[in-house]
Amino acid sequence: MAQELIVYNSFKEFYPYYLKEHTNRTNRRLHFIGTTLGFLTIAYALLTGQYKYLLLALVFGYAFAWAGHFFIEKNKPATFKYPIWSFRGDMKMYSSILSGKIKF
């Protein structure tokens, strides 16, 4: 039976769910690594004018994150149900890891 989609009215409502889907530290590390590689790839593409690498930035970001969900956390990525909220959650979790609020 398909799971019912919960409607979140704000990011503040969504983020606790997002964090619950990322309780495994290795999964969070994979997200962080993928996002970092994505950012570096975007910077490289923009600085060199080799825009074909912009697509690779998405591959890095999602491949690491999805591997963390499917093989480590054993759940489905929030991206499948909540793509915009999930992206925002990724960015908040990334900055929280950088600032030390969430353990790397």
C-alpha positions as CSV (number, residue, x, y, z in Angstrom):
1,M,0.0,0.0,0.0
2,A,1.3,3.4,-0.9
3,Q,2.2,5.8,1.9
4,E,0.1,8.9,2.2
5,L,1.9,12.1,1.4
6,I,2.0,14.5,4.4
7,V,1.6,18.1,3.4
8,Y,4.0,20.4,5.2
9,N,2.9,24.1,5.2
10,S,6.4,25.5,6.0
11,F,10.0,24.5,6.1
12,K,9.9,24.8,9.9
13,E,7.3,21.9,9.9
14,F,9.3,19.9,7.3
15,Y,12.8,20.1,8.8
16,P,12.3,17.8,11.8
17,Y,11.0,15.1,9.4
18,Y,14.1,15.8,7.2
19,L,16.5,15.3,10.2
20,K,14.7,12.1,11.2
21,E,15.5,10.8,7.7
22,H,19.2,11.6,8.3
23,T,19.9,10.1,11.7
24,N,22.8,7.9,10.5
25,R,26.1,9.8,10.7
26,T,27.5,8.0,7.6
27,N,24.5,9.1,5.6
28,R,25.0,12.7,6.7
29,R,28.7,12.4,5.8
30,L,27.8,11.1,2.3
31,H,25.4,14.1,1.8
32,F,28.1,16.5,2.9
33,I,30.7,15.0,0.6
34,G,28.3,15.0,-2.4
35,T,27.2,18.5,-1.7
36,T,30.8,19.7,-1.4
37,L,31.8,18.0,-4.6
38,G,28.7,19.5,-6.3
39,F,29.7,23.0,-5.1
40,L,33.3,22.6,-6.3
41,T,32.1,21.3,-9.6
42,I,29.8,24.3,-10.1
43,A,32.6,26.7,-9.2
44,Y,34.9,24.9,-11.7
45,A,32.3,25.0,-14.4
46,L,31.7,28.7,-13.9
47,L,35.3,29.7,-13.5
48,T,36.5,27.8,-16.6
49,G,33.4,28.4,-18.8
50,Q,33.0,24.6,-19.2
51,Y,29.3,24.6,-18.4
52,K,28.9,20.9,-19.4
53,Y,30.2,20.1,-15.9
54,L,27.1,21.7,-14.3
55,L,25.2,18.5,-14.9
56,L,28.0,16.6,-13.1
57,A,27.4,18.7,-10.0
58,L,23.9,17.3,-9.8
59,V,25.2,13.8,-10.2
60,F,27.7,14.2,-7.4
61,G,25.1,15.6,-5.1
62,Y,22.4,13.1,-5.7
63,A,24.6,10.0,-6.1
64,F,26.2,10.3,-2.7
65,A,23.0,11.3,-1.0
66,W,21.0,8.5,-2.6
67,A,23.7,5.9,-1.8
68,G,23.5,7.0,1.8
69,H,19.7,6.5,1.9
70,F,19.5,3.2,0.0
71,F,22.5,1.5,1.5
72,I,23.2,3.1,4.9
73,E,20.0,4.7,6.2
74,K,17.7,2.1,4.4
75,N,15.0,4.7,3.5
76,K,13.9,6.6,0.4
77,P,15.3,10.0,-0.1
78,A,13.0,12.9,0.8
79,T,13.8,14.3,-2.7
80,F,11.3,11.8,-4.2
81,K,8.3,13.2,-2.2
82,Y,9.4,16.8,-1.3
83,P,12.0,18.0,-3.9
84,I,12.0,21.7,-2.9
85,W,11.9,21.2,0.8
86,S,14.5,18.5,0.6
87,F,16.9,20.7,-1.3
88,R,16.4,23.4,1.3
89,G,16.9,20.8,4.0
90,D,20.2,19.7,2.4
91,M,21.5,23.2,2.4
92,K,20.5,23.8,6.1
93,M,22.0,20.4,7.2
94,Y,25.2,21.3,5.2
95,S,25.5,24.7,6.9
96,S,24.8,23.1,10.3
97,I,27.5,20.5,9.7
98,L,29.9,23.3,8.7
99,S,29.1,25.4,11.8
100,G,29.4,22.3,14.1
101,K,25.7,22.3,15.1
102,I,25.4,18.8,13.6
103,K,28.2,16.3,14.0
104,F,30.2,15.4,10.9
